[in-house]
């Protein structure tokens, strides 16, 4: 009799596990939104908004960026970005990435197709050209095991945020961002209140740039850049909520004005 009860119990547990797995497979996609403000020496210069969707191991992120009314006086700019792919154990791997923007009368568009972390194709409109004798060209190795600029800074919830190195390709340049831990800080905004993981950032150019570029040289020498990550519990993802980058004309602060929802 006890053997019969044991058999029934095992069957019940097995059935419950199957139901749980099937329920997980049928789970509805999770969608959340993050808005950012960009300020230069305290003045608003741009706004950005991103909508992320997680459906099983698949993800997509779409966003818009626009300059503020203050910045529009000098140069009005608008842009969109979209990326889709799958979540690996410790990072997001894109399959397709697209960004387009317009500043004044100038318009540019970049489309990148990835396969298993490697660049399959790149289309720039208008076509970008190498510039100057000091140009560092891209090699085939520079296009292997890389991340896109948008989802490179979003991590699965169970992974380590920093330290880590992020090999990024944007359609022309290949750079590496090195993240190192700097502790935990409280952060609060619409939709979130809690601890954020703070990382320092070191910028390392690899290829697709001019050695004499003053901007590249400046970024390479910076030691005080920071980026903070918060966890979206429902989406089970870490994403940036704060960043500070010193520039030659003052400090740029990027802060989330909404995280989640």
C-alpha positions in Angstrom: 0.0 0.0 0.0 2.8 2.4 0.9 4.4 1.6 -2.5 1.2 2.6 -4.3 1.1 5.9 -2.3 4.7 6.6 -3.2 4.0 5.9 -6.9 1.0 8.3 -6.8 3.1 11.0 -5.1 5.8 10.7 -7.7 3.3 11.0 -10.5 1.7 14.0 -8.8 5.0 15.8 -8.4 6.0 15.0 -12.0 2.6 16.4 -13.3 3.1 19.6 -11.2 6.6 20.1 -12.6 5.3 19.7 -16.1 2.5 22.2 -15.5 5.1 24.6 -14.0 7.4 24.2 -17.0 4.5 24.7 -19.5 3.3 27.7 -17.6 6.8 29.2 -17.8 7.0 28.5 -21.5 3.6 30.3 -22.0 4.5 33.2 -19.8 3.5 36.6 -21.3 6.3 38.8 -22.6 7.6 41.4 -20.1 7.7 45.0 -21.3 9.2 48.0 -19.5 10.2 51.5 -20.3 13.2 53.7 -19.2 13.4 57.4 -19.8 16.6 59.4 -19.4 17.6 63.1 -19.2 21.0 64.3 -20.4 22.5 67.4 -18.7 25.7 69.3 -19.5 27.0 71.4 -16.5 23.4 71.3 -15.2 21.6 72.3 -18.3 19.3 69.9 -20.2 20.7 69.0 -23.6 18.8 65.8 -24.6 16.2 63.3 -23.7 16.0 59.6 -24.4 13.3 56.9 -24.0 13.7 53.1 -24.4 11.2 50.3 -24.4 12.5 46.8 -23.7 10.6 43.5 -24.2 11.7 40.1 -22.9 10.0 37.0 -24.3 11.6 33.9 -23.0 15.2 34.1 -24.2 14.4 36.7 -26.9 14.7 40.4 -26.3 14.2 43.6 -28.2 15.0 47.2 -27.3 13.7 50.3 -29.2 14.5 53.9 -28.4 14.3 57.5 -29.4 16.7 60.4 -28.6 16.1 64.1 -29.1 17.8 67.2 -28.2 16.2 69.6 -25.7 14.6 72.9 -26.7 17.8 74.7 -25.4 20.0 72.5 -27.6 17.7 72.9 -30.6 18.7 76.6 -30.8 22.2 75.5 -31.8 21.4 72.2 -33.6 18.2 70.2 -33.7 18.8 66.4 -33.7 16.6 63.4 -33.6 17.4 59.7 -33.6 16.0 56.2 -33.3 17.6 52.9 -32.4 16.4 49.3 -32.4 18.0 46.0 -31.5 16.8 42.4 -31.2 18.4 39.2 -30.3 18.7 36.5 -27.6 19.8 36.4 -24.0 22.9 34.4 -23.3 24.0 33.4 -19.8 25.8 36.6 -18.9 25.0 39.1 -21.8 22.6 40.0 -24.5 23.6 38.9 -28.0 22.1 40.9 -30.9 21.0 39.6 -34.2 20.0 42.9 -35.8 20.9 46.4 -34.8 19.8 49.7 -36.5 20.3 53.3 -35.6 19.4 56.4 -37.6 19.6 60.1 -36.8 19.3 63.5 -38.3 21.1 66.6 -37.3 20.1 69.7 -39.3 20.2 68.6 -42.9 22.6 65.8 -42.2 21.0 62.3 -42.0 22.8 59.0 -41.3 21.8 55.4 -40.8 23.6 52.2 -39.7 22.4 48.6 -39.9 24.4 45.7 -38.5 23.6 42.0 -38.7 25.2 39.7 -36.1 25.4 35.9 -35.9 26.5 34.3 -32.6 28.2 37.5 -31.6 30.1 37.9 -34.9 29.4 40.7 -37.4 27.8 39.3 -40.5 27.2 42.6 -42.4 27.3 46.3 -41.9 25.5 48.9 -44.0 26.2 52.6 -43.5 24.1 55.3 -45.3 25.9 57.4 -46.5 28.9 55.1 -46.7 31.6 55.9 -44.1 35.1 56.2 -45.3 38.5 55.9 -43.6 40.0 59.3 -43.0 43.7 60.2 -42.8 47.1 58.4 -42.8 46.7 57.7 -39.1 43.4 55.7 -39.5 43.4 52.4 -37.6 41.6 50.0 -39.9 39.2 47.2 -38.8 40.5 43.7 -39.2 38.4 40.5 -39.4 39.3 39.7 -35.8 37.8 43.1 -34.7 34.4 41.9 -35.9 34.3 38.7 -33.9 32.8 38.2 -30.5 31.4 41.8 -30.2 28.4 43.5 -28.8 26.1 46.2 -30.2 26.2 49.7 -28.6 22.6 49.5 -27.3 22.2 46.2 -25.5 25.9 45.9 -24.5 25.0 47.7 -21.3 22.1 45.5 -20.3 22.8 42.3 -18.4 20.7 39.2 -17.4 19.7 39.3 -13.8 21.8 36.4 -12.6 25.1 37.7 -14.1 27.9 39.8 -12.7 27.6 43.5 -13.6 31.2 44.5 -12.9 34.0 43.8 -13.3 33.7 42.9 -17.0 35.0 44.1 -20.4 32.6 45.0 -23.2 33.8 44.7 -26.8 31.5 47.0 -28.8 31.2 47.6 -32.5 29.0 50.5 -33.7 29.3 50.1 -37.5 32.6 51.9 -37.8 34.6 51.7 -34.7 35.6 48.9 -32.4 36.1 49.9 -28.8 36.3 48.1 -25.4 34.6 49.4 -22.2 36.3 48.1 -19.1 33.9 48.1 -16.0 35.3 47.9 -12.5 33.4 47.8 -9.2 33.0 50.9 -7.1 30.4 49.8 -4.6 26.7 50.3 -4.2 24.7 53.6 -4.0 21.0 54.3 -3.3 19.1 55.5 -6.3 15.5 56.7 -6.6 13.4 57.6 -9.6 9.9 57.0 -10.9 9.3 53.2 -10.8 12.4 52.4 -8.8 13.9 52.9 -5.3 16.7 50.8 -4.1 20.4 50.1 -4.5 22.4 50.6 -7.7 25.6 48.9 -8.6 28.3 51.5 -9.3 31.1 50.8 -11.9 33.9 52.9 -13.1 34.5 52.9 -16.9 37.7 52.9 -18.8 37.5 53.5 -22.6 39.9 51.6 -24.9 39.8 52.2 -28.7 40.7 49.2 -30.8 40.1 50.0 -34.5 38.1 52.2 -36.8 39.3 55.6 -35.5 42.1 58.2 -36.1 45.0 58.0 -33.7 45.3 61.8 -33.8 41.6 62.3 -32.8 41.6 64.6 -29.7 38.2 63.2 -28.6 39.5 59.6 -28.7 42.7 60.7 -26.8 40.6 62.5 -24.2 38.3 59.6 -23.5 41.2 57.1 -23.3 42.8 59.2 -20.5 39.7 59.6 -18.4 39.7 57.8 -15.0 36.6 59.4 -13.4 33.8 58.1 -15.6 31.0 56.2 -13.8 27.9 54.2 -14.7 25.2 52.9 -12.3 23.1 49.8 -12.9 19.7 48.9 -11.3 17.8 45.7 -11.6 14.4 45.5 -13.1 12.9 42.6 -11.1 10.1 41.7 -13.4 12.3 41.8 -16.5 15.2 40.2 -14.6 17.7 42.6 -16.2 20.2 45.1 -15.1 20.2 48.4 -17.0 21.9 51.8 -16.6 20.2 54.4 -14.4 22.9 57.0 -14.0 26.2 57.9 -15.7 28.7 60.7 -15.5 31.3 61.6 -18.1 33.6 64.6 -17.8 34.1 66.5 -21.1 36.3 69.4 -22.1 33.4 71.9 -21.5 31.9 70.3 -18.4 30.5 67.2 -16.9 27.7 65.3 -18.7 25.1 63.6 -16.4 22.8 60.9 -17.8 20.0 60.0 -15.3 16.9 57.8 -15.5 13.8 59.8 -14.9 11.7 56.6 -15.1 12.8 53.0 -14.7 10.2 50.2 -15.3 6.5 50.1 -15.6 
